[in-house]
Amino acid sequence: MIIFVNGFTLGCQPIRPYWSSSKNSNEFIDAACNYFQDSYNDDESFVNGSGKWFGSLASFRYAAGKKYALGKLETYKALLTPNEKLNIISHSMGAAFAEGMIDEFCQHQLPIGKIVHFAPAHARKIKISPATNNLLRIQLNASEDTIIERFSDPFIRGKKLLIPGVNLYGKVHWNPWLYHPKHMAYVQQMNRKHQQHPHFDLKTYAFVFDWLSDLETLSHANKQDQHSINTKFEAVYMHGKYFELM
């Protein structure tokens, strides 16, 4: 089962539209199911991990995640089939909330699969419980994400953008002409500014799962296999080492 933990919602409900583009309400969610080879539950897979305000502390959201998970233990236990695990996706402010959930779930022996954090807010302030260090965590950021690098964490760069204890990290070189060519051609023709933003791409479009797959391939590829990777990364963290790539 997949759990989607959303970020700041401006008061909106944490339902499927948070993870949807205006043109395709299923694109991101279907791609997530394909990536995890898993499914979701309409009533329990979508969790509101938003703080009460944009500047809320990661520690507050972590505690809120623990409280939420404690109240939902029996629900998730009943939903899981034998040998099934909880795969978790978070976005932005939802990362700290998700880690609180994970801590509580593990304390009560709920099985956790893969954890993916997209563009986590206040990443270096997020706590990973030592009891959950054995879990696979992947973090994905994108360049030009002003919401993270100018507002959420304005003085943080490089390796400090990582959640301490994450296993695998990639920062994708985001190019709107590559990922939104029709939109960019239109706004150029109309002499307007484009409104695409990488922070929102990371909760909206299927191609971010290609980024994830390429990052995982890169982490175990030899030099010959690296030619099959289409995503351009500006930085990666793998095997305990941080690299900034040209």
NUNURO-764670 format. One record per residue: x, y, z of N, C-alpha, C in turn. Coordinates in steps of 0.1 Angstrom, whole numbers, padded with zeros to 4 digits, always signed. Example, Ala and Ser with C-alpha at 12.3 -4.5 7.8 and 13.67 -1.06 7.14 Angstrom:
2
+0132-0057+0078+0123-0045+0078+0132-0033+0078;+0128-0022+0071+0137-0011+0071+0129+0000+0079;
% end
This chain:
246
+0008-0012+0000+0000+0000+0000+0009+0012+0000;+0005+0022-0008+0012+0035-0008+0005+0046+0000;+0013+0053+0008+0008+0065+0015+0014+0077+0009;+0006+0087+0006+0011+0100+0000+0009+0110+0011;+0020+0116+0016+0019+0126+0026+0022+0140+0020;+0012+0148+0019+0013+0161+0012+0020+0172+0021;+0024+0182+0014+0030+0194+0021+0020+0204+0023;+0025+0217+0023+0016+0228+0027+0005+0230+0016;-0008+0231+0021-0019+0231+0013-0027+0244+0012;-0023+0254+0019-0030+0267+0020-0045+0264+0025;-0046+0254+0033-0059+0251+0039-0068+0241+0031;-0063+0237+0019-0071+0228+0011-0070+0214+0017;-0080+0206+0014-0080+0192+0019-0069+0184+0012;-0063+0174+0020-0052+0166+0014-0057+0154+0006;-0065+0158-0004-0071+0147-0013-0062+0146-0025;-0067+0138-0034-0059+0135-0046-0055+0147-0054;-0063+0157-0056-0058+0168-0064-0045+0175-0060;-0041+0173-0048-0027+0178-0044-0017+0172-0053;-0018+0160-0056-0008+0152-0064-0012+0152-0079;-0020+0161-0084-0025+0160-0097-0022+0173-0105;-0020+0171-0118-0019+0183-0127-0033+0187-0131;-0035+0199-0136-0048+0203-0140-0053+0195-0152;-0044+0189-0160-0047+0182-0172-0049+0167-0170;-0043+0161-0159-0044+0147-0157-0044+0144-0142;-0055+0141-0137-0057+0139-0123-0050+0126-0118;-0047+0117-0127-0041+0104-0123-0026+0102-0127;-0020+0112-0134-0007+0110-0139+0003+0106-0128;+0004+0114-0118+0014+0112-0108+0011+0099-0100;-0001+0098-0096-0005+0086-0088-0003+0073-0095;-0007+0073-0108-0005+0061-0116+0010+0058-0117;+0018+0068-0119+0032+0066-0120+0038+0061-0107;+0033+0066-0096+0038+0061-0083+0034+0046-0081;+0022+0042-0085+0018+0028-0085+0027+0019-0093;+0031+0024-0105+0040+0017-0114+0054+0016-0108;+0059+0027-0102+0072+0027-0096+0073+0017-0084;+0063+0017-0076+0064+0009-0064+0058-0005-0067;+0052-0007-0078+0045-0020-0081+0035-0022-0069;+0027-0012-0066+0018-0013-0055+0006-0004-0058;-0004-0004-0049-0016+0003-0051-0019+0012-0039;-0030+0020-0040-0033+0029-0029-0047+0026-0025;-0051+0033-0014-0065+0032-0008-0070+0046-0008;-0082+0048-0015-0087+0062-0016-0089+0068-0002;-0093+0061+0008-0097+0067+0021-0084+0069+0030;-0074+0061+0029-0063+0061+0039-0050+0064+0033;-0049+0064+0020-0035+0066+0014-0031+0081+0013;-0040+0090+0015-0037+0104+0013-0038+0111+0027;-0026+0116+0031-0025+0121+0045-0020+0135+0044;-0026+0144+0053-0022+0158+0053-0011+0160+0062;+0001+0162+0057+0013+0165+0064+0017+0179+0065;+0008+0188+0061+0011+0202+0061+0011+0208+0076;+0020+0217+0078+0019+0225+0090+0008+0235+0090;+0005+0241+0102-0006+0251+0102-0002+0264+0095;+0011+0266+0093+0015+0278+0086+0028+0274+0079;+0032+0283+0069+0043+0279+0060+0056+0277+0068;+0058+0285+0079+0071+0284+0086+0071+0275+0098;+0061+0265+0098+0061+0256+0110+0073+0248+0111;+0077+0245+0123+0089+0237+0126+0088+0223+0122;+0099+0217+0117+0099+0203+0114+0096+0194+0126;+0101+0198+0137+0098+0190+0149+0083+0190+0153;+0076+0201+0150+0062+0201+0153+0055+0191+0143;+0059+0191+0130+0052+0182+0121+0056+0168+0123;+0068+0165+0128+0072+0152+0132+0063+0147+0143;+0061+0155+0153+0053+0151+0164+0038+0148+0160;+0034+0157+0151+0020+0155+0145+0019+0142+0137;+0030+0139+0130+0030+0126+0123+0029+0114+0132;+0036+0114+0143+0036+0104+0153+0022+0102+0159;+0015+0114+0162+0002+0113+0168-0008+0108+0158;-0007+0112+0145-0016+0107+0135-0014+0092+0133;-0002+0087+0132+0000+0073+0130-0005+0064+0142;-0003+0070+0154-0008+0062+0166-0023+0060+0165;-0030+0070+0160-0044+0069+0160-0049+0061+0148;-0040+0058+0138-0044+0050+0127-0038+0036+0126;-0031+0032+0137-0025+0019+0137-0034+0007+0133;-0045+0006+0140-0054-0005+0137-0060-0004+0123;-0062+0008+0118-0067+0010+0104-0058+0004+0094;-0045+0008+0095-0035+0003+0086-0032-0012+0087;-0032-0017+0100-0030-0031+0102-0041-0039+0095;-0053-0034+0095-0065-0041+0089-0064-0041+0074;-0058-0030+0068-0057-0028+0054-0046-0037+0048;-0036-0039+0055-0024-0046+0049-0027-0061+0048;-0024-0066+0036-0025-0080+0034-0012-0087+0039;-0012-0100+0040+0000-0107+0045+0012-0104+0035;+0023-0101+0041+0036-0098+0033+0036-0084+0026;+0025-0077+0028+0024-0063+0022+0031-0053+0031;+0037-0043+0025+0044-0032+0032+0038-0019+0029;+0041-0009+0038+0037+0005+0035+0048+0012+0028;+0046+0016+0016+0055+0025+0009+0051+0039+0010;+0060+0048+0013+0056+0062+0016+0063+0072+0007;+0054+0081+0002+0059+0093-0005+0055+0105+0002;+0065+0114+0003+0062+0127+0009+0066+0139+0000;+0060+0150+0002+0064+0162-0006+0065+0174+0004;+0077+0181+0003+0079+0194+0009+0077+0193+0025;+0068+0200+0030+0066+0200+0045+0061+0186+0050;+0056+0178+0041+0051+0165+0045+0062+0155+0049;+0075+0158+0046+0086+0149+0049+0087+0147+0064;+0087+0158+0072+0089+0156+0086+0077+0149+0092;+0065+0152+0087+0053+0145+0092+0054+0130+0089;+0059+0127+0077+0060+0113+0073+0070+0105+0082;+0081+0112+0085+0091+0105+0094+0085+0103+0108;+0077+0111+0113+0070+0109+0125+0061+0096+0124;+0054+0095+0113+0045+0084+0111+0054+0071+0110;+0065+0072+0103+0074+0060+0102+0079+0055+0115;+0083+0065+0123+0088+0062+0137+0077+0054+0145;+0065+0059+0145+0054+0053+0152+0051+0039+0146;+0050+0038+0133+0047+0025+0127+0057+0015+0130;+0070+0018+0130+0080+0008+0133+0080+0004+0148;+0077+0013+0157+0075+0010+0171+0065-0001+0173;+0055-0001+0164+0043-0010+0165+0044-0021+0155;+0056-0024+0149+0059-0035+0140+0050-0035+0127;+0046-0023+0122+0040-0022+0109+0052-0022+0099;+0051-0031+0089+0062-0032+0079+0063-0020+0069;+0074-0015+0068+0077-0003+0059+0085-0008+0047;+0081-0003+0035+0089-0006+0023+0099+0005+0020;+0097+0011+0009+0105+0022+0004+0099+0035+0008;+0108+0045+0011+0104+0058+0015+0111+0068+0005;+0102+0076-0001+0107+0087-0010+0102+0100-0006;+0112+0109-0004+0109+0123+0000+0113+0132-0012;+0102+0139-0017+0104+0149-0028+0105+0163-0022;+0116+0169-0025+0119+0183-0021+0115+0186-0006;+0121+0179+0003+0116+0181+0017+0120+0195+0023;+0110+0201+0029+0113+0214+0036+0120+0212+0049;+0129+0221+0052+0137+0220+0065+0143+0207+0067;+0150+0202+0056+0155+0188+0055+0165+0185+0067;+0174+0194+0069+0185+0191+0079+0179+0191+0093;+0167+0196+0095+0161+0196+0108+0152+0184+0110;+0151+0175+0100+0142+0164+0101+0149+0152+0108;+0142+0147+0118+0148+0136+0126+0144+0122+0120;+0154+0114+0119+0152+0100+0115+0154+0091+0128;+0144+0084+0132+0146+0076+0144+0157+0065+0142;+0166+0064+0151+0177+0054+0150+0171+0040+0148;+0159+0037+0153+0153+0024+0151+0149+0021+0137;+0149+0032+0129+0144+0030+0115+0155+0032+0105;+0168+0032+0109+0179+0035+0100+0181+0024+0090;+0175+0012+0092+0176+0001+0082+0167+0003+0070;+0158+0013+0070+0149+0015+0059+0155+0022+0048;+0151+0020+0036+0156+0026+0024+0149+0040+0022;+0157+0050+0023+0151+0064+0021+0158+0070+0009;+0150+0076+0000+0155+0083-0012+0150+0097-0012;+0158+0106-0014+0154+0120-0015+0157+0126-0029;+0148+0134-0034+0150+0139-0047+0146+0154-0047;+0156+0163-0051+0154+0177-0052+0156+0181-0067;+0153+0194-0070+0155+0199-0083+0162+0213-0082;+0169+0216-0092+0175+0229-0092+0165+0240-0095;+0168+0252-0091+0158+0264-0093+0146+0262-0084;+0146+0254-0074+0135+0253-0065+0136+0264-0055;+0130+0276-0058+0131+0287-0049+0123+0286-0037;+0113+0277-0037+0105+0275-0025+0113+0269-0014;+0122+0260-0018+0131+0254-0008+0143+0263-0005;+0150+0268-0015+0163+0274-0013+0162+0289-0011;+0150+0295-0012+0149+0309-0009+0139+0312+0003;+0130+0303+0005+0119+0306+0015+0120+0296+0026;+0120+0283+0023+0120+0273+0034+0134+0272+0041;+0145+0271+0033+0158+0270+0038+0167+0280+0030;+0166+0293+0033+0173+0303+0025+0188+0304+0026;+0193+0298+0036+0208+0299+0038+0215+0285+0037;+0207+0275+0032+0212+0262+0031+0215+0258+0016;+0226+0252+0014+0230+0248+0001+0238+0234+0001;+0240+0228-0010+0248+0217-0011+0243+0205-0003;+0252+0199+0004+0249+0187+0012+0240+0190+0023;+0239+0202+0028+0230+0205+0039+0215+0205+0035;+0212+0203+0022+0198+0201+0018+0193+0187+0020;+0202+0178+0024+0199+0164+0026+0193+0162+0040;+0183+0153+0041+0178+0148+0054+0189+0140+0060;+0194+0143+0072+0205+0135+0078+0200+0120+0080;+0208+0111+0073+0205+0097+0074+0198+0091+0062;+0196+0100+0052+0190+0095+0039+0200+0086+0032;+0196+0076+0025+0205+0067+0019+0209+0072+0005;+0200+0077-0002+0203+0081-0016+0196+0094-0019;+0204+0103-0026+0199+0117-0029+0203+0121-0043;+0195+0128-0049+0198+0133-0062+0192+0147-0064;+0199+0156-0069+0194+0169-0073+0195+0170-0088;+0183+0171-0094+0181+0171-0108+0183+0185-0114;+0190+0186-0125+0191+0198-0133+0178+0200-0140;+0170+0210-0135+0156+0212-0140+0157+0222-0151;+0152+0218-0163+0151+0227-0175+0137+0227-0180;+0130+0238-0178+0116+0239-0183+0114+0236-0197;+0124+0239-0206+0123+0236-0220+0123+0221-0223;+0130+0214-0214+0130+0199-0215+0118+0192-0210;+0113+0197-0199+0101+0191-0192+0088+0197-0195;+0088+0209-0201+0075+0215-0205+0077+0222-0218;+0080+0215-0229+0084+0222-0241+0072+0229-0247;+0060+0224-0247+0048+0230-0253+0045+0243-0246;+0045+0242-0233+0042+0254-0225+0053+0265-0227;+0065+0261-0228+0076+0271-0230+0075+0278-0244;+0072+0270-0254+0071+0275-0267+0059+0285-0268;+0048+0281-0261+0036+0290-0261+0039+0304-0254;+0046+0303-0242+0048+0316-0235+0058+0324-0242;+0068+0318-0249+0077+0325-0257+0070+0332-0268;+0062+0325-0275+0054+0331-0286+0046+0343-0282;+0040+0341-0270+0031+0352-0265+0038+0362-0257;+0051+0361-0256+0060+0370-0249+0055+0372-0234;+0053+0360-0228+0050+0360-0214+0060+0352-0205;+0059+0353-0192+0068+0346-0184+0062+0332-0181;+0070+0322-0181+0065+0309-0178+0062+0307-0163;+0053+0298-0160+0048+0297-0146+0051+0283-0141;+0059+0275-0148+0063+0262-0143+0073+0263-0132;+0072+0255-0122+0082+0255-0110+0085+0241-0106;+0098+0238-0105+0103+0225-0101+0097+0219-0088;+0094+0228-0079+0089+0223-0066+0075+0216-0068;+0067+0222-0077+0054+0216-0079+0055+0204-0089;+0065+0204-0098+0067+0193-0107+0069+0180-0098;+0075+0181-0087+0079+0170-0079+0067+0164-0071;+0055+0169-0074+0043+0162-0068+0032+0161-0079;+0036+0163-0091+0026+0164-0102+0028+0155-0114;+0040+0154-0118+0042+0148-0131+0049+0134-0130;+0046+0125-0140+0051+0112-0140+0066+0111-0142;+0072+0121-0149+0086+0121-0152+0095+0121-0140;+0090+0125-0128+0099+0125-0117+0102+0111-0112;+0094+0101-0116+0097+0087-0113+0108+0082-0122;+0109+0088-0134+0120+0084-0143+0133+0090-0136;+0132+0101-0130+0144+0107-0123+0148+0097-0111;+0138+0092-0104+0141+0083-0093+0147+0070-0098;+0142+0065-0109+0147+0052-0115+0162+0054-0119;+0164+0066-0126+0178+0069-0130+0187+0071-0119;+0183+0077-0108+0191+0078-0096+0195+0065-0090;+0185+0056-0089+0188+0042-0084+0197+0035-0093;+0195+0036-0106+0204+0030-0116+0219+0035-0114;+0220+0048-0113+0233+0055-0111+0240+0050-0099;+0232+0047-0089+0238+0043-0076+0245+0029-0077;+0241+0021-0086+0248+0008-0087+0253+0005-0101;+0254+0015-0110+0259+0013-0124+0274+0014-0125;+0279+0007-0134+0293+0009-0138+0294+0020-0149;+0306+0023-0153+0307+0034-0163+0300+0031-0176;+0299+0019-0180+0292+0016-0192+0277+0018-0191;+0272+0014-0180+0257+0015-0177+0253+0029-0176;+0262+0038-0171+0258+0052-0169+0253+0059-0182;+0257+0054-0193+0253+0060-0206+0238+0058-0208;+0231+0049-0201+0217+0047-0203+0209+0056-0194;+0215+0064-0186+0208+0073-0177+0205+0086-0184;+0193+0090-0185+0189+0102-0193+0188+0115-0184;+0186+0113-0171+0185+0124-0162+0198+0131-0159;+0198+0144-0160+0211+0151-0156+0210+0156-0142;+0219+0150-0134+0220+0154-0120+0231+0164-0117;+0228+0174-0109+0237+0184-0104+0245+0179-0092;+0239+0171-0084+0245+0165-0072+0239+0152-0069;+0247+0143-0063+0241+0130-0058+0248+0127-0044;+0241+0119-0037+0247+0113-0024+0244+0098-0025;+0254+0090-0025+0252+0076-0025+0265+0069-0019;+0262+0057-0014+0273+0050-0007+0281+0058+0003;+0274+0067+0010+0280+0075+0020+0288+0087+0016;+0288+0090+0003+0296+0101-0003+0287+0110-0011;+0291+0123-0010+0283+0134-0017+0292+0139-0028;+0286+0140-0040+0293+0144-0052+0285+0156-0059;+0292+0166-0063+0286+0176-0071+0291+0173-0086;+0282+0172-0095+0285+0168-0109+0286+0179-0118;+0294+0178-0128+0295+0189-0138+0284+0186-0149;
% end
